[in-house]
């Protein structure tokens, strides 16, 4: 169709997929970490303490002391391509380009940090994406992760004159494609070890116990993932929760406490997997693979293996192609 003279350019209609992960500082230094933590820990979905009580603690104590320590931890895992989470999410995005046809554009964003959800949605709309699937890369639903991504996406739409149609990716904690990808990944990595683990431990990011009591399904989703993975592997998969913070009671058992206790129970060879993370990051590479190993070995362990996340592996990408294609049905015609 010919546009009237002087009409601004109109891009061809496209469909977008926006992969979203938690976020990362722009650099492994205290100032960048301070900006990142300030945004992250000011989210009411993440910290549910009233702002009048929380912000003085955050600004007066946490953001004065924690950035230096966290920057050191980031420095231990930082790569030439930036933070592992940023590099892997970019690789996942690149691997999905063209997977759903030439008219589907795949981009990525971070809930905290860059590139932001708001900027990416606005850019995709300007490039012709009239329908966008927002895909939080959290297999287990949690208000502090999945919900805050969706909140931010619709907050962005609230400020747009011409909004794209939006769909959101549901949690996939028990999806057959996800469990199969985990099984393949774990079995492949176990086969490459020079020892046979006495136990497999699945470590999920922790949440305050209060969130479970208020109705958040996260704890149940984590337990179901571990149970289904154990059934697929035909062996028990134990569950623990990491990254405790503050004085509140958190979901148990705690990963650090379990790693300290297992050698005393005769379990001295362990394989640790983090199925709640779609990509390796600070919490897996520093907290588990480095500090977790140190704790386990210091407690009397003999062999420790951290098994990497699905990342941009072929099983992981096949799984993402499958679940994203399902949510694009009706927008994208199957081949």
N, C-alpha and C positions, 0 to 999 in steps of 0.2 A: 504494500500500500504506500502511495506517495504521501509524504508529509507536507503540510502547507509551508510556504516559504517563510523562513524565519523561525520555524518550530525547532526547539532544542532536540538534539539527537536522542533517539530512543533505542536502547540496546535490545537485542533479540531476547525473548523470554527464555529464562534458564531455570534450572532447579539447583538448589544448593544443599550441601551437607556440611554442617559445622561441628567438627569434633571438639569437645571441650574437656580440658583437664584442670586440675586444681590450680597450679601456678608455680612460679619460681621467681626469685629475684633476678634482676638484670645482670648482676655480677656477684662474685663471692666476697663482697666487702661489707663492712658494717653499715654504711650509709644505704646501700641498695637493699640489704636485708631489713633494715629499719623501715624503709618505705613499704616493702612487701608485707612485713608483719603488721604494720600499722593498718593496712587495708584488710588483710586477712582477719586479724583479731578484732576489728571493728564491726564485722558482719554479725548482725543479731542472730542469724541462723547458726553461727559458729559458737559464739559466746552469748548465752541467754540471760546473763546477769544484766539488770537495768543499767543503761549507759551512765546514769548519774553516779552509780557505785563503781562501775567497771572502768570507765575512761580515766579517772585519776590513777587507778592502779596500772592501767596499760601505759599511759603517758609518763607517769611519775616513776615507775619501777621497771616494768617489763621492757619497754623500748629503750631504757637506759642501760640495761644489763644483758639482755638476751642476744641482741644483734651480733656482738663480738663473738660470742660462743657459737652461734649458728653460722656465722661467716666462716669460722675455722672449719666447721663440719662440711659446709658446702665446698670449701677449698680442697678437701680430701677426695671429692668425687667429681669435681668440675672437669670438663673436657675441652678440647679445642673448639668444639661446636657449641659450647655453652653448657648449661646444666643438663644432666642426663635426661630429665623429664622433657625439657624443651627439644633436645635433639631427637629423642625417640618419637615424640608426638609429631614433629615435622616429617620424620621418616614414614610414620604411619599414614600421614596425609598424602605424601608423595606416592606411596604404594597403592592408594585407593583412587588416584586420578585415572579417569577413563574406565574404572571398574563398572560403572553404571550407565555408560553411554556417553557420547560426546557432548550432550547438553546438560550434564550434571557436573557442577563445580564443587570440589571438596576443599575446604579450608579448615584451619584450626584456630582455637582461641584458648586463653587461660582465664579462669574465673578471677584470679588475682594476678596482677602484673600484665605483661604484654605477650602477644597481642590481645587486647581486651575484647570481650564479647560484644560490647556496644560498637566499637570501631569496625569489627569484622562484619557484623550484621549490616551496618550502614553501607560498608563497601560492597558487600555482596548484592544488596538491593540496587545500588547504583550501577552495578555491572549486569543487571538484568535478572537476578534471581528473584522471581515472584513467589516461589515456594521454597521453604527452607526447612530441612530436618535438623534440629538441634540435638546433638548426641552427647550427653554427659558420659564420659568413659568410666563410669563407676558401676561395676556389676551388681553390687548390693546397694539398695536404696537407703539413703540416709538424708535427713533434713539438712544436715550441715554440709552435704556435698551435692547430691542430685538436686534437691529442692532449691538451693541457692543459685545454681546455674539457671534453672527455669525462671526463678524470680528475676534474675538479671536480664534474661532474654526478653521477658515481657515488659520489664521496666524500660528497656530500649524501645520496644514497639510503642509504648505509651507516648513517647516523644516524637514519633514519626508521622508525618502527614500521610504518606502513602506506604502502608504497611504490607510486607509480604505475608502470605499464609504461612503458618508455623505448625510443624509437628515436633513431638519430642520422643526420644528413644526411651522406652520403658526399662526398668532394671532387668538384668539378664542373669541373675545369680544362679538360676536353675535351668537355664536354656540348654538344650541338648548339645548345641554347637559349641557353647562355652565350656561345658564339662568335658566334651570330647577333646577340645583344644588343650585344656589343662592336662588331661590324661596323657596326651601325646607328648606335650612339653615335659612333664614330670618324668615319664618313662624314658624319654630320650636322654635327659640329663642324669638320671639315676644310672643308666647303662654306661655312662662315661666316667663314673666314679671308680676309684680304686678301692672302695670299701662298700659293704652292704649296711645301710643304716639300721639301727635298732628301732628307730621311730621316725615318722614323718610329722613335722609340726607345721601347721598352717597358721601364720601370724597375720591377723587383720588389724587395721588401724583401730585404736580404741575410741570409745565414746563414753561420756559420763553415764553411770547407771541410771540416772534420772531420765535420760532420753528414752530408755526402754520402758520405764514406768509410765511415761507420758504417751506411749503408743508408737514410737518409732520402730519400724520393722527391721532395722539394721542387724540387730543381734540374731534374730531368727534367720535372716537371709544368709549371714555368715555361717551359721551352724548348718544350714541346709546345703550350702556350697560344699563345705567340708565333708558332710555325710555322703553326698552324691559323688564327690571325687574319690572318697575312700571306697565306695561301692565299685566305681569304675576301675580302680587300681587293685581291687580285691585285697585291701589291707586297711587297717585303721589309720585315719588321719586325725591327729590331735589338734585342738584349737586353742589359740591364745590371742590376746589383744595387746598391742604395743602402744607406745607414745603417750603414756600417762602424763598429765600436766595439772598442776595445782593440787589443792587439798581435797577436792570432791572425790567421792567413791566412783571408780571407773569399772567398766565391764571386766570380768575376770574369767579365767586366770590371766595374769599379766605375763607377757612374753619374757621380760627380763627375769622375773622371779622363777618362771618355769625353767629357763636355761640354767639358772643357778642350782635348781633342785634336781634336775634329771640325772646328772651323773651319780648322785647319791642314791638314786633308785635303780642303779645298774644300767642306765641308758647312757652309754658313753660315745655312741656313734649316731649322729643325727643329720637329717636333711631338712632344711627349712625352706618353705615356700610361702609366697605372699600373694594369694589369689585375689585379694581385694584391690590390688594395684594393676592397672592396665599397662603401666610402663614403669621401669625402674627409676628410682628417684632418691632423694636424700634419706627418706624413711626406710628404704630397702637396702641401699648400697652402703650407707654409713651406720644407721642404727642397727640393722640386722647383720649384714655381711661383715662389718668391721667390729662394732662394739658387741654384737651378739656373739660372734666367734670368740672374742676375748673373754667374755663372761663365762661361756660354756667351757672353754679350755681351762680357765683358771679354777673352775669348780671341779675339775677332774675328768673332763671330756677328753676323748682320744681322737675322734674324727668329726669334723663339722663341714657341711656343704650348704651354701646358700644357692638355691635354684632360681634362676632369673625369671622375671615376669614374661608374659607372652610377647610384650614389646612389638617389634615389627617382624617377628618370625613368621614363617609360612603358616603354621597352625593358627597363630593369632590373627593374621590378616585374612585367612579363609573364614574364620569365625566372624570377624567384623563385616566382611563382604556379605555373609549370609544374613546376619541380623539387620544390617542396614538396608539391604535389598528388600527384606520383608516389610520394613516400615515405609519404604518408598513405593510400595505397591499402589497402583492407581495413578501415581504421578509418573512413574517410569514403566514403560512396557517391557516385559521380559523378552530376552533374545529368543 
